[in-house]
Each structure stands twice: as C-alpha cells, then as structure tokens.
Amino acid sequence: MKPIDAIDMQILRILQQEGRLTNQALADRVALSPRACLDRVRRLERTGCIGGYRALIGRAALGQLVLVFSEVTLVDQRQATLQQFEQRAMRCPEVVACHLISGQYDYLVRLACRDIEHYRGITDAWINDLTMGVARIVSHTELKTVKEFGGWPL
C-alpha cells in the first residue's frame, strides 16, 4: 500500500466535511488535475481509507428520540458470549454505537429509541434472553448532546 501523503490527507479532510463535492471541485481545491485527483480518491477507497459515503440525517427529522447510554456487563468474557452479544447488537437498529471497552463493564452501547418504554423493551429482551449472556445493564439517559461525532481528527 502506498503511504498516505499530504495531498491524500488534504483530500480526506475535505471529503470528510464535504462528501458530495464534485471531483472537479475537489481537484481544484487540492491543485491536481481531475484525473490525478480521481485516481487518488479511488486508491483511498480501495485501501479502506475512505470507508463510504452517506447522508447524515438531522435528529430533528426523526422527532423526539430518547437517547440512552447503556453500560452492559456480561456473565463472562468467553469469546462465544462476546460474539453472541455483538451479533445481537449489530442486528438491533436502535443501537447507534456499541463499543467493547475495558473497565467495570464490558460494552458501552448508545441506543436511539422512540420513548423510554421502547428502550425498556429492548433491554428487557436482552436480559431475558439467556443466550445473550447479559448480567446487568446500567442506563444513562442523554440530556443534551454537546458534540456529536463529526469525523476523525486528521
């Protein structure tokens, strides 16, 4: 893999903020020909430096959501238990982020639900499904988002 140079980093910074920018506009901003710029973008996509493109939907468009951070502790840390929990979390559309972490609990999960009863239904199902291996869930309701993920620091 060719190392990322300063122009590649500039392309990544620009596309992270303005993913719909045309190749011509991007080429102008990084002082390359359109063909050279497109070749770099395609290489960055092929090597996984650019993982995809998507629209960021404003939360206001979705109505009032209850956002909850859940500290999930499993009954054990066997690989099979971790995999079972992770597979279930990946299939749950309300899970907007899930992180295996070190410390007092195993996972930090962020859920976006219609209301608190919707959230309780999900977590009750997780606890009651013994194959998931969930021992305890501690919940923290989000009161205000001060800063949302806006991309990686480049």
QUIJOBEL-V468875 format. One line per field, one symbol per residue. phi: phi as a letter, one per 30 degrees, with the letter a starting at -180 (. if undefined). A space follows every 50 residues. Layout:
phi = ???
This chain:
phi = .dddcddeddddedddcbdcddddddeddchbdeddddeddddddddidc dlbaccdddddcidcccbccccccdacdeddedddddddddddddcabbd bckdbcbcbcccbdadddddddddddddddddidcabccbddcacdbceb kddc
